[in-house]
Amino acid sequence: MPQDIAVDIAVIQSMAAVPTILETVAALTGLRFVCVARVTADSWTTCAVLDRLDFGLKVGDQLDVATTLCEEVRDTGNAVVIDHVANDERYRDHHTPRMYGFQSYFSIPLFRPDGGYFGTLCGLDPVANELSTPKVTQTLTLFAQLISTQLECDRALAETRSALSDAQANGELREQFIAVLGHDLRTPLSSIVTGADVLGMLQLPPQAGKVVERIRRSAMRIAGLVDDVVDFTRGRMGGGIAIELKQESGLKAAFEQVIAELRGDHPDSEIIADLALDGPLLVDAGRMAQLLSNLLKNALVHGEPGRPVRVRAQQQEGALEIIVVNEGPAIPQETLSQLFKPFWRGKPVYGEKGLGLGLFIVSEIAQSHHGELDVISSDGTTSFIFKMKDAVRAV
């Protein structure tokens, strides 16, 4: 059997409504053999069968198309309906009724969505039945149209699934490549940073010292981008942002280091910090420092130039709260819904550098800590608020 015929049989067999349609058609017409047939120029093949005559045809069985009336339906595109062969001037001497021994018969064409001919909904019986009434023929035509419509739905669904499968495969391959690339970049970047640190300890001319510092800062920025890409691919591939929860008493020191580094990177900006962290917390300190760093970078880039950025971190009744506030125009409502999506950066800012992954990674870190992340933006200020309940107990 040709592959395309086998595929068409599988499509009809997958339609849950077809057996019910065949049962209904049999009840409506009184015919004891009803089927859906795939008809080509060379073959007639059963795709679905209801046989109460022991006619002997099963799904996948084939007949010589020249021995069937479905060939005529295929050639003309018109239905054939016979109440009683013996009384029908056109078909009483036809070879097909004599060969298959039927008196009542119908064959309704099935068409593909593009207008191409698929086959027929057909039925027969050795006993004469009244089939040519408007009620019966209209109902049979309706059932044929239902099957034709389902053919289109299944075709569209198959194409969508194929496209989705290809997209998923390509996406996974791309993300695996990025993850491997990010991993392989870490070693040379580490060598560059180490080399810059060593050179920085030497007695170099002032101009050379500035070049070395630029090299070190550039390497650190590339390392940060690599970390963002690796975190992104890990999250998109189902692994989520990796965290290691443990009792941390040094979270305040980690935050102070982040703030000090960003003050150095943004000497023209003011960061006002209020860190009320005086007890151990069950967190991943490195990831929490990354969360604060990304929120601060976002505030420094998008806040009103010359206006301070405020940071408050506090623990109360076992909960951890981090708030980063910058001044500036309110963020539009349609933009708020996009902020935590990857590679989305909103309105470009002069001199802004990055991949647009910072806030996405913030949201992933918050989720990994079972925390909540919120944004409140009104005229004059924008606040990013992270809250983690039960920060002193196991998550």
N, C-alpha and C positions, 0 to 999 in steps of 0.2 A: 504494500500500500504506500502511495506517495506520502512524503512527510507533510505536505500541506493539507492533505485530506485528514491525516491523523490529528493534526492540530485543530482542524475544524470540528472533528468529532469531540475532542477534548473540550473545546469551547462550549458546544451544545450540552455536553454531559455536565459541565460546571454550572449550568443555569438551573438554579433550584426551582424555578417556576415551570420548567418544561414538563416534568411528569404530571403536574397538576393540570396544565393545559391539555395534555393528551387525554387525561381522564375526563376532563370537562367536554372536550370535543367528542369523545366516544359516547358520553351520556347525551349530548345534544343531538348527534346524528343517528345514533343507534348502530354505528359501524363498530365491528369488533377488531379491526386492525387499523391502527393509526400510527403514523410515524413522522419524524422529521428526517428528510433525506438531503444529502449533499449531492448536487447534480452538476457534472461538468460535461464537456463535449464528448468525453470518452467513458464516463463512469456514473453510476448511481449507487450511493453508499448510505446505509442507514446510520443516523447519528443518535437517534432516540426512538424507542419502539414501545408500543403497547399492543400486545398480541393475545387476543382471546380466541383466536381462530386456529391456533397452532399452525400458523402460516409458515413458520420455520425460519423467519429472518430474525437475526440478532444484531445488536449494535456492531457496526464494522463490516457486516456482510454487504456484498456487492452484487449488482445485477448488470446485465448488458443494457446500457441506456437506450439502445434502439428498440428494446422490447417493452419499454415503458411509455406511458402517456406524459410523464414528466419531461421527456425530451421536447414534446410539443409546447409545454408550458415554458420551458427554457427558451425556445426559439421565438415564441410570440410574446412572452411576458404576460400572458393572460391566463386566468384560472380555467380549469376544466372541471365541470360539475355534471355528474350523470345520476339521474334518479333510478333508471331501469334500462340497462343495456339493451335488452330484448326489444324495447319500444323506442329506442333512440336510432333515428335514421342514419346518423353520422357514425355511430360507434358499434351498431349491432353486428356488423361484419368485420370489425377491426380485429387484428390479430392479438392485441394485448388482452382484452377481456377473455378471449378464448384460451389464451395461454395460462392466465392466472385465475380463471374461473370466478370472476366477480360480476355482479349485476349493478351494484351501486358503488360510486367512486367520486372522490374529489381530489383535486391537486391545486393548492393555492401557492403562488410564487413567494419566495422569501428573497429580499434584496439586501445587499450590503449598504452601509451609509452612503457610499459614493455612487450608488445606483447600480453597481455590479450585481449580477445574479448569483445567489448563493445556492438555492435549492428550493425544496417545496415542503409545505405541510400537507400531507396527503393521507387518505384513508380509503378502505375498500371493504366490501362484504359480499358474500354470495347471495344475500337476500336483498331485494330491492328496498330502498328507503327514500323518502321524500327529502331531498337535499337542496333543491333549487329555489326554495322559498326565500324571500328577502331576509327574513329573520335569521335563517341558518347561514346563508351566504355572507351576510354582513358580519355575523359573529365570527365565522371562520376567517374572514378577511381581517377582523380586528385582532384575533389571536396571532395571525401571521405577522401583522404589524408589530405586535408586542415582542415577538421573537426577533424580528428585524431590529427593533430598537435596542433590545438587549445585546444583540451582536455589536452594535455601535458602542454601547457602554463598556462591554468587555474589551473591545479593541482599544478604546481610550484608556481603560484601566491598565491594560497590559503595557501600553506605551508609557504611561506614567510610572508604572513600577520599574520598567526597564530604565527609564531616564533617572529615576531616583536611585536605583541600584548603581548605575554608572557614576552618578554624582557622589554617592556615599563612598564608593571605591576610590574615586579620584581624590575626594576630600581626605580619606584616611591615609592614602599614600602621600599626599602633600603634607599632612600634619606629621606623619612619621619622618618624612624627610627633614622638616623644620626642626623636629626634636633632635634628630641625629646631628644635624648641622650645628644646632645650639650647643649640644654636648661637646662636639669636636672643637668649637671655638673657644671653649673655656681655657684649655691649656695654653695656647699662644697668648691669650689675653692676660692670663695670670703671669706669664713671663714678662710681658710688656709692663704691667703694673709693678712687678718686683724690680725690674731693671730701672724704672723711673724712680722708685723709692731709693734704690742704691745710689743712683746718680744725684738724687736730691740731698744725700748726706755728704757729698763731696764739696770741696771748695771750688765752685764754678763761678765764672763771671756772671753778673746779674742778668744779662740778656740770655745766656745759656740756661740759667736757672729758671727763667720764665718759660722757655721752650720746654724744658723737662716737666714743669708743672702742667703745661697745656697737654703734653703727651699723657701724663698720668690721669688728668681729668677726662680726656677723651676716651682713654681706655676704660675708665670706670663707667663712663656713660654707655659705651658699647656693651660692657658687661651687664649693666642694668637692662639694656634692650634685649640682650640674649636671655636674661632671666625672665623677662616679661614674656618673650615668645615661647620659652619652654613651659612656663606656667600656663600660658594660653593653650598650647597644644595638649598638655596633660589634662586640662579641664575639658577641652572639646572631645578628647578621645575617651572620656568616661572615668578618668582617674580622679578628677577633681584636684583642687589645690592641696598638696600634701602638707600636713601639719603634724607636729609632735607635741602633744599636750603634756605639760609638767608644771609643777609648782614653781613659779618664777617670782623671785623677790627683787630682781634687777630690772623690771620693766621700766621704771622711771629713768634709770641710767640709760637704757636703750633708746628711750624717747628723747632724752636730752642730747644724745649723740646725733640722732637724726636731725634735730632742730639746729644743732651747731653746724652740721654739714651744709644744710640748706641755707643758713645764714651766710656761710662762706660762699656758696654758689650764687646767692642773690644779695650782694652787699648793699644794694640800693633799696631793698625791701625790709620792712620791720616785722618781726615775728614776736608776738606777745604770748608767752606760755604760762599756763597755770596747771601744774602737774601735782595733783593731790593723790599720789599713789604711795601708800605707806604700809602695805601688807602683801603677802604672797597671793598670786593669782594663778589659776589653772589655765594657762594659755601657751601658745607657741610664741615666744618673745620675738624671734626673728621675723615671723610672719606679721605680728602686730606692728613691729617697727616698719615693715614694708607697707602695711596698710596706712599708717600715719604718714610715711614719706610720700606715698602717692596722693593722699588727700592734700597734703601741704603743697606739693608741686602743682597740683591742679589749682589751688587757691592762689598761689603766687603768680601763675600764668594768667588766670582769668579774672583776678580781682582788680579793683580800681588801682591804677599805678599811683604810688606814693602813699597809699592808705595801708594801715597795718593789717596783718593776718593774725587772728587770735586762735590759740589752741588751748582747750581745756580737757584734761583727762582726770577722772576721779573714780573712786570705788566707794560704793555705799550699799550697805546691807547685802553684801555678797555679789553685787552687780558692778560691771565695768562700763563706763560711759566715756566716749571720746567725741569731742565736738570741734570741728574746724570751721571757722567763720571768716569769710572775706567780704569786703564791701564792693558795691558795684550794682549795675542794673539787675533787675529781676530776670531770672531765666524763664523764657516762654514755656508755657505748659506743654506744648508739643515737643519741646526739647528735653524736658525733664524725663519723659518716658524713654528717651534714647540714651541717656547718659551712661548707663552701665552696660551698653552693648559693645562688643569688641570692634576695634578699628573705627569707632565713631568719635570724632573730635569736635563736632559742631562748627561754629564760625572760626575760620583760621585766625590765629593771632601771630603778628609779626615776630619772627624769631623763634616761634614754638617748634620744638623738636620732639619727636616721639612717634609711636605707632598707634596711639589712640587705644592702648590697652590698660592704662593705669587704673581707671575707675572700674573696668571690667574685673581686673584682678582684685581690687578692693572688695567688690561684691562677692567674689569667689572665696576670699579669705574670711569675710564675714559669715558666709554660709557654712564654711568648714568649721567655724567656731560656734555654730548654731546661734549666731547673733543676728540682730536686725540692723538694717542700714536704711536711713531715711534722708531726704533732702527737703529743706524748707527754704524757699526763695521768695522774697518780697522786695518791695522797693527799698533799695539801700543795702541789703545784706543777703548772703546765701550761706546757709549752714548745712554741713554734712554731719550727720549724727549716727554714731555706731553705739549700739547697746548690746551687752552680753549679760544675760541673767545667769545666776548660779556660777559665777566665775571662780568661786572658791571651792566648788565641788566637781566631781567627775561629770563629764558631758555625755 
